Amino acid sequence: MDFEWTKEECDLYDEVVAFCKESLQHDVAALDAPSEFSRDAWKQCADFGVLGWRVPTEQGGKGYSATLSALLMEAIGYGCEDNGLAFALGTQMWGVQTALLQFGSDAQVDKYLPGSIRGELIGAHAMNEESSGSDAFAIATTAVPDGDDFVISGEKTLVTFAPLADFAVVFAKTAPDAGQWGISAFLVDADTPGYKAGDADEMMGLRTVPYGRVVLHDCRVPAESLLGKPGAGASIFSFIQMWERSLVLAPHVGAMHRLLDQCLAFARERKRAGLAIGKHQAVSHRIANMKLRLETARLLLYQTARQQQEGSSDLMAPALTKIYLSESLVQSGLDAIAIHGGDGYLTAAGVERNLRDAIGATIYSGTTDVQRNIVASLLGL
Ligand SMILES: Cc1cc2nc3c(=O)[nH]c(=O)nc-3n(C[C@H](O)[C@H](O)[C@H](O)COP(=O)(O)OP(=O)(O)OC[C@H]3O[C@@H](n4cnc5c(N)ncnc54)[C@H](O)[C@@H]3O)c2cc1C
């Protein structure tokens, strides 16, 4: 497979890194400690065009391919230290915009997409529940048909952006006896009576984005709120998951690159007993492994993005990408702390934050255990 980027694509990568260095240099530690989201940084990204990258030009976006979007999200992960912001952009692009673009009616696309591209409307993807999690289709939320409406009741947990989302893609059972084929998806505005976002939940990492519950109590929505056909919820969810698993970790590749640069500089400068610590094999081998993980992660990401671009329904590559990119950043985060010694453990230095931020990816969009189940089952086990 040829991954030669064109000059234009390389120039775009450089432009994105330059944008991050110019406009996204906010004090991440100051947001991380109290767990605050920077609406200003979000708007800067939207104004730069990030939230339109994967949207076709005829719908107001840039129409970039999945591969180019992956490369540019990698650039965000490299240039911007706010891993939470990069994650949130990814969830919006792959978790929310993909759903709208693929399954939304013209009216739904017109209602939500332009605001999403401008960074003025933020969507949430509300599937997870206390009783389901990895058993995703075991949700208890119901949407009962009533005349021309549906009445939704249930509680979603751990939802990214729940406390400030303007709308949510909500999955609910419209035919509880039909198993996964009885699940439907709805676009629900956050100001609909009966829709309530819970307080923000504190996470150990990715703290610059808010998370929480979405409580739906007799929440009445018109039939036009249905996303896709009744009973298509499981297929819609699986489709979104495939995009998420393939691409939401693209910034991880950039973050691995950023950590590698940081560790290299530190290993050259830091002297102990008159010797740069990078001259110790224990340190240099850690850095060599960081480089190895970065390059293999890149290949997996680009290959999977290309497959997605070509409309592949292969489940293996997204699962492998999800496992490898998430676990690689965790390992590189650990290595970066080890290389920085006590400084690496200091909150103020910011090195430890990368590890805290990395761990979430082993859980969201399907845990790495669940991805290994997929790989094993595709291998016939
Ligand atoms: C940062 C973050 C953001 C999130 N954002 C969203 C969001 O926007 N929308 C949303 O709907 N959800 C979101 N989630 C929730 C996420 O999808 C779930 O946490 C995830 O699917 C795991 O479900 P669970 O937490 O219930 O864990 P469980 O399913 O209870 O799993 C617990 C443990 O058991 C293991 N396990 C469970 N079943 C199996 C199995 N069959 N085989 C092997 N191991 C298994 C798991 O791997 C895990 O180690 C987010 C989570 C995080 C951490």
The ligand as a Gaussian input file, in Angstrom:
#p B3LYP/6-31G(d) Opt

LIG

0 1
 C      -13.657000       9.036000      28.021000
 C      -14.920000       8.279000      27.731000
 C      -15.841000       8.827000      26.867000
 C      -17.036000       8.152000      26.594000
 N      -17.957000       8.744000      25.768000
 C      -19.111000       8.099000      25.494000
 C      -20.096000       8.714000      24.648000
 O      -19.914000       9.823000      24.144000
 N      -21.261000       8.042000      24.420000
 C      -21.501000       6.809000      24.957000
 O      -22.560000       6.251000      24.695000
 N      -20.589000       6.213000      25.772000
 C      -19.405000       6.827000      26.060000
 N      -18.483000       6.231000      26.884000
 C      -18.816000       4.966000      27.524000
 C      -18.075000       3.781000      26.897000
 O      -18.609000       3.487000      25.642000
 C      -18.171000       2.588000      27.870000
 O      -17.513000       2.946000      29.074000
 C      -17.524000       1.349000      27.280000
 O      -18.263000       0.838000      26.196000
 C      -17.389000       0.218000      28.330000
 O      -18.591000      -0.019000      28.985000
 P      -18.631000      -0.070000      30.592000
 O      -17.991000       1.172000      31.087000
 O      -20.003000      -0.352000      31.013000
 O      -17.689000      -1.275000      30.989000
 P      -18.149000      -2.800000      31.067000
 O      -18.864000      -3.211000      29.859000
 O      -18.834000      -3.018000      32.367000
 O      -16.748000      -3.534000      31.109000
 C      -16.002000      -3.682000      32.326000
 C      -14.788000      -4.545000      32.016000
 O      -15.214000      -5.854000      31.555000
 C      -14.685000      -6.097000      30.254000
 N      -15.681000      -6.794000      29.463000
 C      -17.016000      -6.558000      29.411000
 N      -17.602000      -7.373000      28.533000
 C      -16.626000      -8.111000      27.972000
 C      -16.587000      -9.125000      26.974000
 N      -17.688000      -9.529000      26.338000
 N      -15.389000      -9.665000      26.656000
 C      -14.248000      -9.248000      27.263000
 N      -14.234000      -8.302000      28.213000
 C      -15.395000      -7.754000      28.561000
 C      -14.371000      -4.733000      29.674000
 O      -13.367000      -4.812000      28.661000
 C      -13.909000      -3.961000      30.906000
 O      -12.562000      -4.296000      31.174000
 C      -17.280000       6.889000      27.184000
 C      -16.332000       6.333000      28.044000
 C      -15.171000       7.009000      28.326000
 C      -14.155000       6.399000      29.264000

